[in-house]
Amino acid sequence: MELSNDGKSAEAMVMTIIYRLIDEEGNPVFRKAEKAELMRQVDPDVLSRIITTISDGTMTDEEVTKN
């Protein structure tokens, strides 16, 4: 929330994905060390779609893989 309030929406989206995405065994999909790479290489629209979907709790494995 703080990052978003500071005008760092891309960083806020990436951090949300890092902290919230887990695999079927409950392990994190991404590490905090991958933040810069995610920010450089992933389109903000894709990040936004992922966050919207995980916030709804409706993301399927296929959608995660596709993104």
N, C-alpha and C positions, 0 to 999 in steps of 0.2 A: 504494500500500500504506500509506504514511504517513497519508494522509487517512483511510483506512478505520480504521486503528488509533486515530486521534484521534477517532473517533465521527462523522466527516463522510462517511458512506456515500453520500449523494446527490451530494455534490461529487466523491467518488472515482469514482462511476459516470459522471458527466458528463465528467470529465477523461479517463477511459478511452475513451469514445466519441469525444471530440475528437481524441485522439491515434491511435486505431486505425482509424476509418472513413475510407476513401479511395474515390474514384470509379474508374471503369474506366481512367482515364489515370494513376492514382497520385497524384492531387491530394487534399488533405484536403477532406472534406465540410464540416467545421465549423472555425472558428477559435477560438482561446482567448478572444477578445473576446466570443464568443457564450455563454460559460459561464453567466453570470447569467440570460440569457434562457432557456436550456435548463433550468436549475434551476427557474425559475418556471413555465414553460409546458408542461413535459413530465411526465406522470405517472411517479412512481418505478417503478411496475410495468412500464411500457413501457421505461424505461431498463434495468431488470433483465432483461427479455426480450431486448432488443437485445444486452446484454453476454453473456448466456448463449449466445445464438446465435452471436455472433462468436467467442466463446471455443471453441465447438465447430467453427467454420469452416464452418458449413452454411447461413448466411443467403443467401437468394436475393435478386436485385434486386427482385422483387415484395414480399418481406417487408420490405425496407428502405423501399420506397416506401410501403407500407401503414402502417408505424409512424410 
